[in-house]
Amino acid sequence: MKKTCTLLLALAMVLAFGTGAMAAFNVTVTANSEPITAQTGACEKAGSLTFVFDAGTIIKDGDWWTMDLPQGVTLCRNLDYVIIGTATTSVPSATGGFNGTINAAAVPADAGEELDRGIWKVKDTVSGDGLNGNITVAGTSRMFFRVTGTSGTQRIRLGAYDMDDTTTWNNAANYNGGTTITVSAGAQFQIKILDTKKHDGTEGIAGVWAYKDTDVSTGVGYGIYGEDAGDTLTSGGADWDNAYCISVDGTAYTSQTVNISINSGGVSGSNFLTFLPTNPQIAHRISATAISLAKCKPDEYGYVSLTGGQAGTCTFDYEAATGYCTDVSPNTFTASTVTGNKVLISNTSGTFYNNGDNFKLVLTISGNGAYWGSSSAGVYAYPSGNTTYCNAHAVGAGASGNLTGGAYTITTETGVASTTAATGVGCGTIAAGSQWKTLTSASFSSIDTSNLLEVDLPGVVYSPASFTNGNQVTATVTLQRLPCGTIFTGTRVLAQFVSSCPSATPVTSLLFPYATPFAAASNDGWWFGMSFCNPSSAAGTYTIYVYEDDGDSFSSAGTSLAAGDMVTLSNADLLALTWTTVSSTGGGVMGNTRSHIIVDCNFASAGGFGMMGNGADSTGYVANGQASTLANVRLNKAEWKY
């Protein structure tokens, strides 16, 4: 019985090989995972893929493997290029493609003969055996590989072809297995795709080629690798976008990682390749708000008058804080308070991606009567850990030089290129050719050691007739990572129009330098009282700030005070007010220690008096008053270090 079972097993094996059954070839897959924000509308770069085929692998004309994205994730850039195999930029032909025996020693090497550079490579895996590992092309023609993918879909396809397939791509009769590539014993064969390199003999490894087009843009690309609409391989203009550009639907896809599914098929049969792993990770999500617009000051924007413009020029400059109303309480935009309120792109998840990555900055103003007045924008990168950028008002202080060099492409509100800037003089209608709406920078890099970029905005020109009281001017800041596209978009309000600039409101700040503890349990029998008055001809408001010796501080709600009226407050009155705790360093208990008090009044010439006593002794003082504008009072109070 044992001999019979052995014979049956041997017969089964013979029949299996006779019918073409074979073990699948192993392919080691390496992918790098790139960070993505998955913001709505973003087109972000995912990782590259490296396929290493083991010795004995046979790939036939008509074989293919596919890489599928999960539901909710799609390609956002087209892919169409070929891995040609020889040092030629011609289309696949009788002289272009993998041909004959290609030894590992004949392939230009990088340090250590590692399989880490080049879009394809052969490696000898057995050292000292006196032999050269190789791949051998046998059959009727030369071979090449084609990489394709369509924006809006989920699949990238990598297909193997021979030269009789260059004219009829979808004719199944051409997928006949007539030509093969075989990996020899003691060798490995690598194909590396989607690493953003051109592999044209100048990038990657010299002599290890893929086919690229002439980079004739149709206006929809980002100026690096093509995107030539309608081109085909035989016409000499195949798209060259060697990057994995993906868009994530944040609602439909909630996973924190993006993994692809790899399958194979073709004339060699389904799953003739075994991929290890079959579902590599190509991207991982960071917070959708990890990249954001930050600012240095709490007042985001200022007010601009529609009456006569500012200084007769109808211009304002956000960076320099010029052209704005001098003071509009409670929001201010004066040179002393808001200059240096920089436009900052902050990345809280880390630095901006990888060494060698290229970026572009796009600045778009809201338009409709307000436009960029120049193209003098800039981008500055601060080293990670730098904390002084908000303390230096100068643009780029402590940062790198201007990364863009000031080179911008300008388009008007109607989408027409322009080089004629508007000056705004006369405050009339701005000519259509000078309505600069969008500035697109030249590409820049070297921000991989920075987590903060400063965007230097140009000044703005506007036509008062285009706006009414309350209208705002906004700037949209877009950061693109090439060659894929947008990774971040944020909007900043630059100005709000008012019919005319209000005059500054006269105010007084009263300092009561000493007050005994308000609480009876803490004041040793000493009481405290204070009074102040509004001697002006108009009603106003006041706010009380208490700063205790133990570090606690409190503020009261704003309270009305009629013209000519007076306020008198005792210990008990002060304790009975509604307070907001500003600081609780001393435990946050109101009235348990001595304090000093500041009363901010938004009326002029306020006066006050403080007094304390214990039934036997008493003393009093006149409050110290500072008359100014509300903006200056706030600054002075900050300078007092309270």
Secondary structure per residue as TSV (DSSP state, phi and psi in degrees):
chain	resnum	aa	ss	phi	psi
A	1	M	-	360.0	-41.0
A	2	K	H	-62.4	-42.2
A	3	K	H	-65.2	-39.3
A	4	T	H	-62.0	-44.3
A	5	C	H	-62.3	-39.1
A	6	T	H	-64.7	-42.7
A	7	L	H	-64.8	-40.9
A	8	L	H	-63.6	-39.3
A	9	L	H	-65.5	-42.6
A	10	A	H	-62.8	-41.3
A	11	L	H	-62.7	-40.6
A	12	A	H	-62.8	-37.5
A	13	M	H	-68.7	-40.9
A	14	V	H	-61.5	-45.0
A	15	L	H	-63.2	-38.5
A	16	A	H	-63.0	-47.3
A	17	F	H	-67.8	-32.5
A	18	G	H	-67.0	-26.0
A	19	T	T	-96.3	8.3
A	20	G	T	90.7	3.0
A	21	A	-	-67.0	143.2
A	22	M	-	-155.0	156.5
A	23	A	-	-71.8	145.8
A	24	A	-	-69.5	148.3
A	25	F	E	-85.0	138.3
A	26	N	E	-81.8	137.6
A	27	V	E	-131.4	118.0
A	28	T	E	-83.2	127.9
A	29	V	E	-111.0	129.0
A	30	T	E	-120.4	130.1
A	31	A	E	-132.9	145.8
A	32	N	-	-106.7	141.0
A	33	S	-	-97.1	125.4
A	34	E	E	-102.3	146.4
A	35	P	E	-75.8	136.8
A	36	I	E	-134.2	149.6
A	37	T	-	-92.1	-20.3
A	38	A	-	58.2	31.4
A	39	Q	-	-67.4	150.1
A	40	T	T	-59.2	128.6
A	41	G	T	85.1	-4.9
A	42	A	-	-76.2	146.2
A	43	C	-	-122.8	105.5
A	44	E	E	-118.6	152.8
A	45	K	E	-82.2	127.0
A	46	A	-	-97.6	-176.9
A	47	G	-	-81.2	164.8
A	48	S	-	-81.7	166.9
A	49	L	E	-129.5	133.5
A	50	T	E	-121.4	126.4
A	51	F	E	-111.6	122.6
A	52	V	E	-115.6	115.0
A	53	F	E	-92.9	131.6
A	54	D	-	-73.3	164.4
A	55	A	T	-55.6	140.6
A	56	G	T	92.4	-10.9
A	57	T	-	-65.4	136.4
A	58	I	E	-122.0	123.9
A	59	I	E	-115.4	126.5
A	60	K	E	-106.5	152.8
A	61	D	T	-54.4	122.9
A	62	G	T	103.2	-4.1
A	63	D	-	-84.5	160.4
A	64	W	E	-158.3	162.6
A	65	W	E	-141.1	150.2
A	66	T	E	-121.8	152.7
A	67	M	E	-124.0	112.4
A	68	D	E	-108.7	131.1
A	69	L	-	-78.4	156.1
A	70	P	-	-73.7	164.3
A	71	Q	T	-58.6	135.6
A	72	G	T	96.2	-4.6
A	73	V	E	-128.0	131.9
A	74	T	E	-135.5	161.7
A	75	L	E	-68.8	145.8
A	76	C	-	-123.4	9.3
A	77	R	S	-141.9	147.3
A	78	N	-	-75.2	151.1
A	79	L	E	-127.9	131.7
A	80	D	E	-166.8	98.0
A	81	Y	E	-153.7	169.0
A	82	V	E	-123.5	148.9
A	83	I	E	-95.9	106.2
A	84	I	-	-90.1	-28.6
A	85	G	-	92.5	-24.7
A	86	T	S	-127.2	161.6
A	87	A	S	-75.8	73.0
A	88	T	-	-148.9	146.4
A	89	T	-	-103.4	11.4
A	90	S	S	-76.9	163.6
A	91	V	-	-70.7	164.1
A	92	P	S	-51.6	129.4
A	93	S	B	-159.5	-172.3
A	94	A	T	-66.0	-17.4
A	95	T	T	-112.8	1.8
A	96	G	B	-127.3	123.4
A	97	G	S	144.3	173.5
A	98	F	B	-71.5	133.7
A	99	N	-	-152.5	142.7
A	100	G	S	65.7	-149.0
A	101	T	E	-102.4	125.4
A	102	I	E	-113.7	108.7
A	103	N	E	-81.8	152.5
A	104	A	G	-58.2	-39.2
A	105	A	G	-67.2	-21.1
A	106	A	G	-85.2	-10.0
A	107	V	S	-92.1	125.8
A	108	P	-	-52.2	132.9
A	109	A	-	-104.5	150.4
A	110	D	-	-100.0	-179.2
A	111	A	G	-58.5	126.4
A	112	G	G	79.0	8.9
A	113	E	G	55.9	34.2
A	114	E	-	-81.8	153.4
A	115	L	T	-90.4	57.9
A	116	D	T	-123.5	-4.3
A	117	R	S	-133.8	156.4
A	118	G	S	90.9	142.8
A	119	I	S	-74.1	-20.4
A	120	W	E	-147.7	158.0
A	121	K	E	-167.4	151.9
A	122	V	E	-116.2	135.4
A	123	K	E	-126.6	135.8
A	124	D	E	-83.2	119.4
A	125	T	-	-95.7	-5.9
A	126	V	S	-117.7	105.0
A	127	S	T	-82.4	146.2
A	128	G	T	77.7	7.9
A	129	D	S	-91.7	-0.9
A	130	G	S	75.9	5.8
A	131	L	-	-115.6	158.7
A	132	N	-	-106.9	121.3
A	133	G	-	-63.8	150.3
A	134	N	E	-155.6	170.1
A	135	I	E	-116.7	146.1
A	136	T	E	-125.7	127.4
A	137	V	E	-98.6	123.3
A	138	A	E	-132.3	146.9
A	139	G	E	130.4	-146.9
A	140	T	S	-90.4	-12.3
A	141	S	S	-161.8	176.3
A	142	R	-	-75.8	162.1
A	143	M	E	-123.9	158.2
A	144	F	E	-153.8	170.2
A	145	F	E	-120.1	141.7
A	146	R	E	-119.6	132.8
A	147	V	E	-110.1	121.5
A	148	T	E	-133.4	151.2
A	149	G	E	-168.8	145.9
A	150	T	-	-117.2	129.9
A	151	S	T	-54.3	135.7
A	152	G	T	93.5	-8.7
A	153	T	S	-108.5	-179.1
A	154	Q	S	-110.5	-4.3
A	155	R	E	-114.4	137.2
A	156	I	E	-111.1	134.4
A	157	R	E	-118.1	132.0
A	158	L	E	-117.1	111.1
A	159	G	E	-113.9	149.4
A	160	A	E	-100.4	132.2
A	161	Y	E	-136.3	155.2
A	162	D	E	-110.8	-178.3
A	163	M	G	-73.5	-11.7
A	164	D	G	-80.7	1.8
A	165	D	G	-103.1	8.6
A	166	T	S	-78.6	-14.9
A	167	T	S	-110.5	-29.6
A	168	T	-	-123.9	91.6
A	169	W	T	-71.8	-33.6
A	170	N	T	-106.5	18.8
A	171	N	-	-89.2	110.6
A	172	A	G	-60.1	-25.0
A	173	A	G	-63.9	-23.6
A	174	N	G	-80.5	-16.4
A	175	Y	-	-87.6	74.3
A	176	N	S	-114.4	2.6
A	177	G	-	68.3	19.3
A	178	G	-	-70.7	-17.6
A	179	T	E	-130.6	143.1
A	180	T	E	-132.8	154.0
A	181	I	E	-115.0	126.8
A	182	T	E	-119.7	131.6
A	183	V	E	-88.8	123.5
A	184	S	-	-73.1	168.4
A	185	A	T	-61.8	144.1
A	186	G	T	72.7	21.2
A	187	A	E	-137.4	161.7
A	188	Q	E	-133.3	149.9
A	189	F	E	-124.0	127.5
A	190	Q	E	-111.9	141.2
A	191	I	E	-127.2	124.9
A	192	K	E	-122.0	124.2
A	193	I	E	-128.0	162.6
A	194	L	-	66.2	35.3
A	195	D	B	-103.6	10.9
A	196	T	S	70.8	-0.2
A	197	K	-	-86.2	155.9
A	198	K	-	-81.5	-33.8
A	199	H	-	52.1	50.6
A	200	D	S	-112.3	19.0
A	201	G	S	95.4	-12.7
A	202	T	S	-114.3	-13.4
A	203	E	S	-135.7	131.0
A	204	G	S	99.3	-120.8
A	205	I	S	-119.9	128.8
A	206	A	T	-59.3	130.1
A	207	G	T	92.4	-10.0
A	208	V	-	-103.5	108.2
A	209	W	-	-114.5	148.6
A	210	A	-	-124.5	166.4
A	211	Y	B	-93.7	131.2
A	212	K	-	-123.2	160.1
A	213	D	-	-92.4	-171.0
A	214	T	-	-89.7	8.5
A	215	D	-	58.3	50.1
A	216	V	-	-95.2	103.2
A	217	S	-	-77.5	145.0
A	218	T	-	-100.1	10.6
A	219	G	S	99.0	-8.5
A	220	V	S	-100.5	-9.0
A	221	G	S	-93.2	-170.4
A	222	Y	-	-116.2	17.8
A	223	G	S	80.1	21.4
A	224	I	S	-117.1	-59.6
A	225	Y	S	-120.4	14.8
A	226	G	-	120.4	-124.9
A	227	E	-	88.3	44.1
A	228	D	-	-84.5	111.1
A	229	A	T	-64.1	135.1
A	230	G	T	81.2	-3.0
A	231	D	-	-76.4	149.1
A	232	T	-	-126.9	168.9
A	233	L	T	-60.4	-43.0
A	234	T	T	-73.9	-18.5
A	235	S	T	-86.2	-4.7
A	236	G	T	84.4	24.6
A	237	G	-	-145.4	44.1
A	238	A	-	-65.0	142.0
A	239	D	-	-61.0	141.0
A	240	W	-	-125.0	92.4
A	241	D	-	-130.4	78.4
A	242	N	-	-83.1	60.6
A	243	A	B	-146.6	146.8
A	244	Y	-	-90.1	92.7
A	245	C	E	-100.8	120.3
A	246	I	E	-128.4	154.6
A	247	S	E	-124.8	131.8
A	248	V	E	-110.1	128.2
A	249	D	-	-82.3	102.9
A	250	G	T	-62.4	-20.8
A	251	T	T	-83.2	-45.3
A	252	A	T	-79.9	-26.9
A	253	Y	-	-119.2	113.5
A	254	T	-	-112.3	-4.2
A	255	S	-	-64.8	152.0
A	256	Q	S	-83.7	-10.8
A	257	T	E	-128.3	157.1
A	258	V	E	-115.6	114.2
A	259	N	E	-115.4	139.7
A	260	I	-	-100.6	162.2
A	261	S	E	-113.7	126.4
A	262	I	E	-111.1	130.3
A	263	N	E	-137.6	159.2
A	264	S	E	-131.2	161.6
A	265	G	E	-175.9	-164.2
A	266	G	S	114.0	-154.6
A	267	V	T	-67.8	-20.8
A	268	S	T	-83.0	-3.3
A	269	G	-	100.4	164.3
A	270	S	T	-64.5	138.3
A	271	N	T	54.5	40.9
A	272	F	-	-73.1	-12.1
A	273	L	E	-114.3	137.4
A	274	T	E	-105.7	112.2
A	275	F	E	-91.7	133.5
A	276	L	E	-124.6	100.4
A	277	P	S	-85.4	171.7
A	278	T	S	-89.4	-14.1
A	279	N	S	-134.3	63.5
A	280	P	-	-67.2	154.2
A	281	Q	E	-89.2	128.2
A	282	I	E	-112.4	-11.4
A	283	A	E	-158.9	156.3
A	284	H	E	-139.8	145.5
A	285	R	E	-84.0	137.1
A	286	I	-	-107.1	171.3
A	287	S	-	-57.2	140.0
A	288	A	T	-61.7	-20.4
A	289	T	T	-106.8	12.2
A	290	A	S	-62.2	-35.8
A	291	I	E	-103.0	124.2
A	292	S	E	-151.4	167.6
A	293	L	E	-88.7	124.4
A	294	A	E	-111.9	161.5
A	295	K	-	-138.3	161.7
A	296	C	S	-94.3	-20.3
A	297	K	S	-125.4	152.3
A	298	P	S	-70.4	-30.2
A	299	D	-	-81.7	110.3
A	300	E	-	-73.8	-40.3
A	301	Y	-	-140.5	169.7
A	302	G	E	-119.7	-175.7
A	303	Y	E	-113.5	141.4
A	304	V	E	-125.8	134.3
A	305	S	E	-81.4	141.2
A	306	L	-	-92.6	-4.7
A	307	T	S	-92.6	102.0
A	308	G	S	75.0	3.0
A	309	G	T	69.3	-174.7
A	310	Q	T	-103.5	120.1
A	311	A	T	57.2	26.1
A	312	G	T	71.3	11.1
A	313	T	S	-111.3	-16.4
A	314	C	-	55.0	53.1
A	315	T	E	-135.9	154.5
A	316	F	E	-147.8	157.1
A	317	D	B	-131.9	113.4
A	318	Y	T	-65.4	-41.3
A	319	E	T	-65.9	-42.4
A	320	A	T	-89.4	-8.4
A	321	A	T	56.6	42.4
A	322	T	B	-110.8	150.9
A	323	G	S	88.3	6.0
A	324	Y	S	-102.1	160.1
A	325	C	-	-59.1	144.1
A	326	T	S	-71.8	-31.1
A	327	D	-	-162.1	124.3
A	328	V	B	-131.1	99.0
A	329	S	T	-68.6	138.9
A	330	P	T	-91.3	-0.2
A	331	N	B	-97.5	128.1
A	332	T	-	-116.9	153.6
A	333	F	-	-147.8	72.1
A	334	T	-	-110.6	160.6
A	335	A	H	-57.3	-32.4
A	336	S	H	-79.2	-22.5
A	337	T	H	-106.3	-27.8
A	338	V	H	-124.2	-11.7
A	339	T	T	-55.0	131.4
A	340	G	T	94.1	7.2
A	341	N	-	-77.3	77.7
A	342	K	-	-72.6	156.2
A	343	V	E	-92.2	111.6
A	344	L	E	-121.6	131.2
A	345	I	E	-97.6	113.1
A	346	S	E	-108.6	136.8
A	347	N	E	-117.0	100.8
A	348	T	T	-78.9	-9.4
A	349	S	T	-88.3	-9.9
A	350	G	S	147.8	-158.1
A	351	T	S	-83.3	172.3
A	352	F	S	-82.8	80.1
A	353	Y	S	64.9	-137.3
A	354	N	-	-113.1	155.3
A	355	N	T	-59.0	131.3
A	356	G	T	94.0	-11.8
A	357	D	-	-65.1	145.7
A	358	N	-	-110.6	146.3
A	359	F	E	-135.9	161.6
A	360	K	E	-135.8	151.9
A	361	L	E	-115.4	132.8
A	362	V	E	-120.5	124.2
A	363	L	E	-112.5	119.7
A	364	T	E	-122.6	122.7
A	365	I	E	-92.5	157.2
A	366	S	-	-66.4	-21.7
A	367	G	-	72.0	-147.2
A	368	N	S	56.3	35.6
A	369	G	S	120.2	-9.5
A	370	A	E	-126.2	129.1
A	371	Y	E	-141.8	162.1
A	372	W	E	-65.2	137.1
A	373	G	S	-93.3	-8.5
A	374	S	-	-161.4	175.2
A	375	S	S	-111.5	28.2
A	376	S	-	-86.7	31.6
A	377	A	-	-73.0	160.0
A	378	G	E	-147.4	165.9
A	379	V	E	-130.7	131.1
A	380	Y	E	-129.7	136.2
A	381	A	E	-107.5	129.1
A	382	Y	E	-96.5	136.8
A	383	P	E	-59.3	146.1
A	384	S	T	-57.9	137.2
A	385	G	T	93.8	-10.8
A	386	N	-	-67.8	129.7
A	387	T	-	-122.3	9.9
A	388	T	-	-102.2	0.8
A	389	Y	T	-62.0	-31.7
A	390	C	T	-81.6	-16.7
A	391	N	T	-87.6	-14.2
A	392	A	-	-106.0	115.5
A	393	H	-	-73.1	-24.6
A	394	A	S	-65.0	138.3
A	395	V	T	-60.9	130.0
A	396	G	T	71.4	11.7
A	397	A	T	-61.8	122.8
A	398	G	T	82.8	3.9
A	399	A	S	-110.2	-175.4
A	400	S	-	-70.2	174.7
A	401	G	-	-70.4	174.2
A	402	N	-	-62.5	114.2
A	403	L	S	-71.1	-27.4
A	404	T	S	-88.9	-13.5
A	405	G	T	67.1	12.5
A	406	G	T	75.8	9.3
A	407	A	-	-88.9	114.5
A	408	Y	E	-133.3	145.3
A	409	T	E	-94.4	133.5
A	410	I	E	-115.6	133.1
A	411	T	E	-128.1	147.4
A	412	T	E	-86.2	-178.1
A	413	E	T	-62.7	-25.7
A	414	T	T	-94.2	6.5
A	415	G	S	84.4	16.1
A	416	V	-	-97.5	139.1
A	417	A	B	-66.1	146.0
A	418	S	-	-147.9	152.0
A	419	T	-	-128.7	2.2
A	420	T	-	-102.0	109.3
A	421	A	-	-83.1	151.3
A	422	A	-	-85.2	143.0
A	423	T	-	-98.9	-25.7
A	424	G	-	83.3	-5.5
A	425	V	T	-63.2	132.4
A	426	G	T	93.3	-16.3
A	427	C	S	58.9	28.4
A	428	G	-	-93.3	-164.2
A	429	T	-	-68.7	135.2
A	430	I	-	-85.6	128.1
A	431	A	-	-58.2	144.9
A	432	A	G	-56.3	-37.5
A	433	G	G	-71.8	-10.0
A	434	S	G	-112.7	8.5
A	435	Q	-	-83.1	76.3
A	436	W	E	-74.0	108.0
A	437	K	E	-102.1	-39.6
A	438	T	E	-126.9	129.0
A	439	L	E	-115.0	123.8
A	440	T	E	-116.7	121.4
A	441	S	E	-75.4	163.6
A	442	A	-	-67.6	160.6
A	443	S	-	-69.3	149.1
A	444	F	B	-143.0	163.5
A	445	S	-	-143.2	-157.3
A	446	S	-	62.3	40.9
A	447	I	-	-118.0	15.2
A	448	D	T	-74.8	-10.0
A	449	T	T	-105.8	12.0
A	450	S	E	-121.4	147.2
A	451	N	E	-118.8	13.3
A	452	L	E	-148.6	125.3
A	453	L	E	-115.9	135.6
A	454	E	E	-101.0	128.4
A	455	V	E	-104.1	117.6
A	456	D	E	-91.0	107.8
A	457	L	-	-81.8	143.1
A	458	P	-	-75.6	170.7
A	459	G	-	-71.4	168.2
A	460	V	E	-120.4	138.5
A	461	V	E	-110.7	148.1
A	462	Y	E	-146.8	157.7
A	463	S	-	-108.5	111.6
A	464	P	G	-56.1	-31.6
A	465	A	G	-66.0	-15.6
A	466	S	G	-86.9	-4.7
A	467	F	-	-131.0	159.8
A	468	T	-	-127.3	168.7
A	469	N	T	-54.6	127.6
A	470	G	T	99.2	-15.6
A	471	N	-	-64.5	147.5
A	472	Q	E	-118.6	155.8
A	473	V	E	-112.5	127.4
A	474	T	E	-122.1	156.1
A	475	A	E	-123.2	131.6
A	476	T	E	-103.0	125.2
A	477	V	E	-107.7	120.7
A	478	T	E	-120.6	128.5
A	479	L	E	-109.1	124.7
A	480	Q	E	-110.2	139.3
A	481	R	E	-107.8	119.7
A	482	L	T	-85.6	151.4
A	483	P	T	-91.3	8.1
A	484	C	T	-76.3	-61.5
A	485	G	E	151.5	-146.0
A	486	T	E	-67.9	130.2
A	487	I	E	-114.0	-17.1
A	488	F	E	-155.8	140.5
A	489	T	E	-137.7	130.3
A	490	G	E	-140.8	155.1
A	491	T	E	-124.3	137.7
A	492	R	E	-124.8	131.7
A	493	V	E	-75.7	126.0
A	494	L	E	-96.1	-33.1
A	495	A	E	-162.5	155.0
A	496	Q	E	-126.2	130.6
A	497	F	E	-80.4	142.4
A	498	V	E	-127.5	156.4
A	499	S	S	-59.8	-40.7
A	500	S	S	-157.6	158.2
A	501	C	-	-74.5	124.1
A	502	P	-	-65.3	152.4
A	503	S	-	-74.4	155.0
A	504	A	-	-64.7	139.6
A	505	T	-	-82.0	123.7
A	506	P	E	-68.7	137.0
A	507	V	E	-139.2	166.9
A	508	T	E	-138.2	138.6
A	509	S	E	-114.6	123.0
A	510	L	E	-105.6	128.2
A	511	L	E	-106.4	119.8
A	512	F	E	-102.2	100.9
A	513	P	E	-72.6	-16.8
A	514	Y	E	-148.0	132.9
A	515	A	E	-140.8	135.5
A	516	T	-	-70.1	163.0
A	517	P	-	-55.6	137.2
A	518	F	S	-72.4	-35.4
A	519	A	S	-76.7	134.4
A	520	A	G	-60.2	-33.7
A	521	A	G	-68.8	-13.6
A	522	S	G	-117.6	-5.9
A	523	N	S	-104.3	7.4
A	524	D	T	51.3	34.1
A	525	G	T	85.9	1.4
A	526	W	-	-90.1	128.5
A	527	W	E	-99.1	161.0
A	528	F	E	-134.4	143.7
A	529	G	E	-142.6	154.3
A	530	M	E	-144.5	152.3
A	531	S	E	-144.8	150.9
A	532	F	E	-153.3	160.9
A	533	C	E	-138.9	163.5
A	534	N	-	-112.0	94.7
A	535	P	-	-84.0	1.6
A	536	S	S	-78.0	175.1
A	537	S	S	-91.8	5.1
A	538	A	S	-131.6	148.0
A	539	A	-	-66.1	153.3
A	540	G	E	-147.9	-167.8
A	541	T	E	-132.2	161.1
A	542	Y	E	-139.4	154.0
A	543	T	E	-132.8	134.6
A	544	I	E	-105.2	134.8
A	545	Y	E	-121.5	125.8
A	546	V	E	-112.0	127.8
A	547	Y	E	-120.2	106.3
A	548	E	E	-87.3	155.3
A	549	D	T	-62.5	-27.4
A	550	D	T	-81.9	2.4
A	551	G	S	103.4	-12.0
A	552	D	E	-72.9	146.5
A	553	S	E	-143.0	150.9
A	554	F	E	-143.1	153.0
A	555	S	E	-131.9	144.4
A	556	S	E	-93.1	167.8
A	557	A	-	-74.5	151.0
A	558	G	-	-61.4	134.6
A	559	T	E	-128.1	139.3
A	560	S	E	-76.3	148.4
A	561	L	E	-142.3	118.5
A	562	A	-	-68.0	156.9
A	563	A	T	-57.7	131.8
A	564	G	T	77.3	2.1
A	565	D	-	-92.9	165.8
A	566	M	E	-131.1	149.8
A	567	V	E	-116.9	132.7
A	568	T	E	-126.7	127.5
A	569	L	E	-130.2	129.9
A	570	S	E	-99.1	-179.3
A	571	N	H	-50.2	-52.5
A	572	A	H	-64.8	-37.6
A	573	D	H	-63.5	-42.6
A	574	L	H	-64.5	-43.4
A	575	L	H	-64.2	-27.9
A	576	A	H	-82.0	-12.1
A	577	L	S	-68.4	160.1
A	578	T	-	-85.8	120.3
A	579	W	E	-115.3	148.3
A	580	T	E	-108.6	126.3
A	581	T	E	-75.3	119.3
A	582	V	E	-90.7	-41.0
A	583	S	E	-140.8	138.5
A	584	S	E	-120.6	30.0
A	585	T	T	-55.1	-37.2
A	586	G	T	-91.5	11.4
A	587	G	-	112.6	-12.5
A	588	G	S	77.8	19.2
A	589	V	-	-97.2	121.7
A	590	M	T	-75.5	133.3
A	591	G	T	85.7	9.3
A	592	N	S	-96.1	2.3
A	593	T	S	-153.1	166.8
A	594	R	-	-67.1	163.5
A	595	S	E	-156.2	171.2
A	596	H	E	-121.4	158.6
A	597	I	E	-131.6	139.1
A	598	I	E	-120.7	133.5
A	599	V	E	-117.3	114.7
A	600	D	E	-90.0	123.0
A	601	C	E	-118.5	133.6
A	602	N	S	-95.3	36.7
A	603	F	S	-135.4	154.8
A	604	A	T	-81.6	156.5
A	605	S	T	63.2	25.6
A	606	A	-	-63.4	146.6
A	607	G	E	-133.3	157.9
A	608	G	E	-153.1	163.9
A	609	F	E	-144.6	137.8
A	610	G	E	-118.8	145.6
A	611	M	E	-148.6	150.0
A	612	M	E	-146.3	154.9
A	613	G	E	-167.9	170.9
A	614	N	-	-131.1	16.5
A	615	G	S	96.9	-26.6
A	616	A	S	-110.1	-40.3
A	617	D	-	-125.0	155.6
A	618	S	E	-155.2	158.7
A	619	T	E	-154.0	162.9
A	620	G	E	-154.2	170.9
A	621	Y	E	-155.5	159.1
A	622	V	E	-88.7	129.9
A	623	A	-	-63.3	143.3
A	624	N	E	-80.9	121.1
A	625	G	E	-110.5	139.8
A	626	Q	E	-121.5	119.9
A	627	A	E	-100.0	129.3
A	628	S	E	-166.4	-155.9
A	629	T	E	-96.0	163.4
A	630	L	H	-60.1	-38.6
A	631	A	H	-61.9	-43.6
A	632	N	H	-69.5	-35.2
A	633	V	H	-60.6	-44.1
A	634	R	H	-60.5	-40.9
A	635	L	H	-65.3	-44.4
A	636	N	H	-61.9	-39.6
A	637	K	H	-63.6	-38.8
A	638	A	H	-65.0	-36.6
A	639	E	H	-68.5	-25.3
A	640	W	T	-70.3	-12.6
A	641	K	T	68.7	23.8
A	642	Y	-	-79.7	360.0
